[in-house]
């Protein structure tokens, strides 16, 4: 059975196949999530993608941004696991908060980052997570975890 994709602002239905995987992190440039969709296209799971075509600016649309943040928090609560790919520099501030939130919920988190990502030492030091250096390595780690998540 193919995976189910839950996109930003979609209803979070209990009938969605488990495990439910939140794909957080980098939203600029090429969408790394497409690699996950392709590799796991025949897997009976749900991917939750918070990526939107257009960023909602909190200064210009505070209500819309608040709704976006609420949906993302509900999606994290709904997810069984979080998988994050972080871009270079100090971007991905929301993803850093989401990682901490999932860890606080004691849910599994997998993390990957581009070369040049700043802050990996803090994430590793506080969480004990291992940072994959490529999307392929991150997908391999997810594939290794998938059996345990489906049990």
Residue pairs with C-beta under 8 A, 6 or more apart in sequence:
1 17
1 42
1 44
2 41
2 42
2 43
2 44
3 17
3 37
3 40
3 41
3 42
3 43
3 44
3 45
3 46
3 47
4 16
4 17
4 45
4 46
4 47
5 37
5 46
5 47
5 49
6 12
6 16
6 20
6 46
6 47
6 48
6 49
6 75
7 49
7 51
8 49
8 50
8 51
8 52
8 68
8 71
8 72
9 67
9 68
9 71
12 48
12 74
12 75
12 78
16 46
17 44
17 45
17 46
18 45
18 46
18 80
18 149
18 150
19 45
19 46
19 80
19 81
19 146
19 149
19 150
20 45
20 46
20 48
20 78
20 79
20 80
20 81
21 45
21 46
21 47
21 48
21 79
21 80
21 81
21 82
21 83
21 142
21 149
22 48
22 50
22 75
22 76
22 79
22 81
22 82
22 83
22 98
22 102
23 33
23 36
23 47
23 48
23 49
23 50
23 51
23 83
23 84
23 85
24 50
24 82
24 83
24 84
24 94
24 95
24 98
24 99
25 32
25 84
25 85
25 86
25 87
25 92
25 95
26 32
26 85
26 86
26 87
26 91
26 92
26 95
26 114
27 50
27 51
27 52
27 55
28 87
28 91
29 87
31 51
32 85
32 135
33 47
33 49
33 51
35 135
35 136
35 139
36 47
36 83
36 139
36 142
37 47
39 139
39 143
40 47
40 139
40 142
40 143
40 146
43 146
44 150
45 146
45 149
45 150
48 75
48 78
48 79
50 71
50 72
50 75
52 68
56 64
56 65
56 68
57 65
58 65
58 66
72 94
72 98
73 101
76 82
76 98
76 101
76 102
76 105
77 105
79 102
79 107
80 107
80 108
80 149
81 107
81 108
81 109
81 110
81 145
81 149
82 98
82 99
82 102
82 107
82 108
82 109
82 110
83 109
83 110
83 112
83 138
83 142
84 92
84 95
84 98
84 99
84 109
84 110
84 111
84 112
85 112
85 113
85 114
85 135
85 138
86 92
86 95
86 111
86 112
86 113
86 114
86 117
87 113
87 114
87 117
88 114
88 115
88 116
88 117
88 118
89 116
89 117
89 118
90 118
90 119
92 117
96 119
96 123
99 109
99 111
99 123
99 127
99 129
100 127
102 109
103 109
103 127
108 145
108 149
109 127
109 129
110 129
110 132
110 138
110 141
110 142
110 145
111 123
111 129
111 130
111 131
111 132
111 138
112 131
112 132
112 133
112 134
112 135
112 137
112 138
112 141
113 120
113 131
113 132
113 133
115 133
117 131
120 131
123 129
123 131
124 130
124 131
130 141
132 138
132 140
132 141
